[in-house]
Amino acid sequence: MTKNTGIQGRGNDQKQSPSVLDNFKPLLVDVAVPLGSYYLFKDGFGMSTFAALAWSSVVPAVRTVWGLVKERKANGLAGLILVVNVVSLLLSFVSGDPRLMLAKDGGVSSTVAIGILVSVRLGKPMMTAGMKPFLVKGDAAKEAAWERLMSGAAAGSAAFLRKERAFSVVWGVALLAECVARVVGAYTVPVDTMVWLGTVFLIGAMAIAFVVSGGLAVEPMEKMLAAEVEAGTAEAPAAAVAA
């Protein structure tokens, strides 16, 4: 009986253990899908800027409305992407200059970057929603440890919160640098080259952000989270004895 229960418990844990896709799902859905679909529609399928922006707005629009109606709260990343797309749609009527159009593509990543950096300044780092599932992995003990660290109740809270902010700062700076590179390239590199080079800039910026934010923030936060889980586990028997 005990053995079967243990096996069943391990089976349940395996079923509940999220995949890599589950860990990155919020970030993928809120940022990567809208941005990636825009460049796919525009550069891959040859759609106009207006059409590419319109179609890439579908996911963030649905996510924003769903959050407001179902969850009673705004989805920060999805809402920001939607606002960027709407503004870009309006700006699409400004000029037919191909270099200006290429430079204007950088407005998408720059607005997202500024939004991320402002969220850090306001004390609510926007990229945390995409990072948390990767660190917690659906584990109840890690979830509890995360809440203690974020609330300031744990000994390592201050360091944990600094790393949390650093994660968003890295992403904000990377996307802002991508915007600058795209704008400079739009007026210095041949148009035909810049059409595909702009996508390379975006992929490169995201790759650098993944690597840097992983080493600077994610790995240290994983260690702090594990330490807090151990601390919480050690405190539980002591509390039981005292009671």
C-alpha positions in Angstrom: 0.0 0.0 0.0 2.8 2.4 1.0 4.9 1.5 -2.0 2.0 2.0 -4.4 1.2 5.4 -2.8 4.8 6.4 -3.3 4.9 5.4 -6.9 1.6 7.2 -7.5 3.0 10.3 -5.8 6.0 10.3 -8.0 3.8 9.8 -11.0 1.7 12.8 -10.0 4.8 14.9 -9.5 6.0 13.9 -13.0 2.7 14.8 -14.5 2.7 18.2 -12.7 6.3 19.0 -13.6 6.2 21.6 -16.4 8.1 21.3 -19.6 10.6 23.9 -20.9 7.8 25.2 -23.1 5.6 25.6 -20.1 8.3 27.5 -18.3 8.8 30.0 -21.1 5.2 30.1 -22.3 4.3 33.5 -20.8 7.3 35.2 -22.4 6.8 33.4 -25.7 3.1 34.3 -25.9 3.4 37.9 -24.7 6.6 39.0 -26.5 8.2 36.5 -28.8 5.0 35.5 -30.8 3.8 39.1 -31.5 7.3 40.3 -32.4 8.3 37.2 -34.4 5.0 37.1 -36.3 5.4 40.7 -37.3 8.7 40.1 -38.9 7.5 36.8 -40.4 4.5 38.4 -42.0 6.5 41.4 -43.2 9.8 39.9 -44.3 8.9 36.3 -44.8 5.4 36.6 -46.5 6.0 40.0 -48.0 3.0 41.7 -46.4 2.8 45.4 -46.1 3.9 47.0 -42.8 0.2 47.8 -42.0 -1.0 44.2 -42.7 1.9 42.7 -40.7 1.3 44.9 -37.7 -2.5 44.2 -37.9 -2.1 40.4 -37.9 0.6 40.4 -35.3 -1.7 42.4 -33.0 -4.2 39.5 -32.8 -2.5 37.6 -30.0 -1.7 40.6 -27.7 -5.2 41.9 -28.2 -6.8 38.6 -27.2 -4.4 38.2 -24.3 -5.2 41.7 -23.1 -9.0 41.4 -23.3 -8.8 37.9 -21.7 -6.8 39.2 -18.8 -9.3 42.1 -18.2 -12.4 39.9 -18.6 -11.4 36.6 -17.1 -8.6 37.4 -14.6 -9.7 40.9 -13.7 -6.2 42.3 -14.3 -4.2 43.8 -17.2 -1.5 41.8 -18.8 1.4 44.2 -18.9 3.5 42.7 -21.7 0.6 41.9 -24.0 -0.9 45.3 -23.4 2.3 47.0 -24.2 2.8 45.1 -27.4 -0.8 45.9 -28.4 -0.2 49.7 -27.8 3.0 49.6 -29.8 1.3 47.9 -32.7 -1.6 50.3 -32.7 0.7 53.3 -32.7 2.8 51.8 -35.4 -0.3 51.2 -37.5 -1.1 54.9 -37.3 2.5 55.8 -38.2 2.4 53.5 -41.2 0.5 56.3 -43.0 3.2 58.9 -42.4 5.7 58.2 -45.2 6.6 55.7 -48.0 10.3 56.3 -47.6 11.8 52.8 -47.3 14.6 53.9 -45.0 12.1 55.5 -42.7 10.0 52.4 -42.8 13.0 50.3 -41.8 14.0 52.7 -39.0 10.4 52.7 -37.8 10.6 48.9 -37.3 13.0 49.7 -34.4 10.1 51.6 -32.7 8.6 48.2 -31.7 11.5 46.9 -29.8 12.4 50.4 -28.4 8.9 50.9 -27.0 9.0 47.5 -25.4 12.5 48.3 -24.0 11.4 51.6 -22.5 8.3 49.9 -21.0 10.4 47.3 -19.4 12.9 49.8 -18.0 10.1 52.0 -16.7 8.5 49.0 -15.0 11.8 48.4 -13.2 11.9 52.0 -12.1 8.3 51.7 -10.7 9.3 48.6 -8.8 7.3 46.1 -10.9 9.7 44.5 -13.4 7.7 43.5 -16.4 9.9 40.5 -17.3 9.3 38.7 -14.0 6.1 37.1 -15.3 8.1 35.3 -17.9 10.9 34.3 -15.5 8.9 33.0 -12.6 7.6 29.8 -14.2 11.1 28.9 -15.3 12.4 29.2 -11.7 9.4 27.8 -9.8 8.6 24.9 -12.2 5.3 24.3 -10.7 6.8 23.2 -7.4 4.7 24.2 -4.3 7.8 24.5 -2.1 9.5 26.8 -4.6 6.3 28.8 -5.0 6.2 29.4 -1.3 9.9 30.3 -1.2 9.4 32.7 -4.1 6.6 34.4 -2.3 8.7 34.8 0.9 11.6 36.2 -1.1 9.5 38.6 -3.1 7.6 39.8 0.0 10.8 40.7 1.9 10.1 38.1 4.6 13.1 36.0 3.8 16.7 36.8 4.8 17.8 36.8 1.1 15.0 39.0 -0.1 17.0 42.1 -0.8 19.5 40.3 -3.0 16.7 38.3 -4.7 14.9 41.5 -5.6 18.0 43.1 -7.0 18.5 40.1 -9.3 14.9 40.2 -10.3 15.3 43.9 -11.4 18.6 43.0 -13.1 16.8 40.4 -15.3 14.4 43.0 -16.7 17.1 45.7 -17.0 19.2 43.3 -19.2 16.3 42.7 -21.5 15.4 46.4 -21.7 18.9 47.4 -22.5 19.3 44.6 -25.1 16.1 45.6 -26.9 17.0 49.3 -26.8 20.4 48.5 -28.3 18.7 46.5 -31.0 16.6 49.6 -31.8 19.6 51.8 -32.0 21.4 49.4 -34.3 18.3 49.1 -36.5 17.9 52.8 -36.9 21.6 53.4 -37.6 21.6 50.6 -40.1 18.5 51.9 -41.8 20.3 55.0 -42.9 23.8 53.6 -43.4 23.3 50.0 -44.8 21.8 49.3 -48.3 18.0 48.8 -48.0 18.1 45.3 -49.5 20.7 44.3 -46.9 18.9 45.9 -44.0 15.7 44.1 -44.7 17.2 40.8 -43.5 19.9 42.3 -41.3 17.2 43.9 -39.1 15.9 40.4 -38.2 19.5 39.3 -37.4 19.8 42.2 -35.0 16.6 41.2 -33.2 17.6 37.5 -32.9 21.1 38.5 -31.8 19.7 40.9 -29.2 17.4 38.3 -27.8 20.2 35.6 -27.7 22.5 38.0 -25.9 19.7 38.9 -23.4 19.1 35.2 -22.7 22.8 34.5 -22.0 23.5 37.6 -20.0 20.3 37.6 -18.0 20.8 33.9 -17.3 24.2 34.3 -15.8 23.6 37.6 -14.1 20.1 37.0 -12.7 18.5 33.6 -13.3 21.3 31.3 -12.0 21.9 33.3 -8.8 18.1 33.4 -8.2 17.8 29.7 -8.7 20.5 29.2 -6.0 18.8 31.7 -3.6 15.4 30.0 -4.2 16.9 26.6 -3.5 18.5 27.9 -0.3 15.1 29.4 0.8 13.4 26.1 0.1 15.9 24.3 2.4 15.5 27.0 5.0 11.7 26.7 4.9 12.0 22.9 5.2 14.3 23.1 8.2 12.0 25.6 10.0 8.9 23.5 9.6 10.0 20.7 12.1 11.3 23.3 14.5 8.0 25.1 14.5 6.1 21.8 15.0 8.3 21.0 18.0 7.8 24.4 19.5 4.1 24.1 19.1 
